[in-house]
């Protein structure tokens, strides 16, 4: 596992670049990232959860307005828990990353 500063940097960077977020890291986001580190949540699980939640928000019936922007890393906590319990191939998240890249404009 990375050092705490490296882990926090990677989590917060991934969060700020996730489609659908406001793209700004706030104090409470740093606290959530520190809690994830303290719990030993793998960085890959956090990154995969960010992708999964972003993809889910993009899949909407035609004619519905877009979701409002996500303003907190805490929004993703239930999806992080879900990803920790998932038993899927890592290739699924490679596919999901490619799908997001095709369907969003990422910075």
C-alpha positions, 0 to 999 in steps of 0.5 A: 500500500502507498504511504498515506500522503501518496494514497490521499493524493491519488484518491483526491485526484481521482475523485476530482477528475471523476465525471459528474463531480464538481472537480474541487477537493474540499476539507471533508473530502480529505477526511473521507480519504484519510478514513479510507486509508486508515481502513486499508481500503485498496486504492483500486477499489476506490478508483473502481467505485468512482468509475462505477458510480460515474457510469451509473449516473450517465445511463439515463433514459432519454429526455431526463435532465442530467444529475446535479454535480457530486459535491463530496467524496462521501457520496461514493462511500456506498459504492466503495463498499459495494466494490469491496464485496464484488467478485468480478474480473478486473477486466470489467473495470478496464471495460468500464474505464474505456466506456467512460472515456468514450461517453465523457469528456475527461480532463 
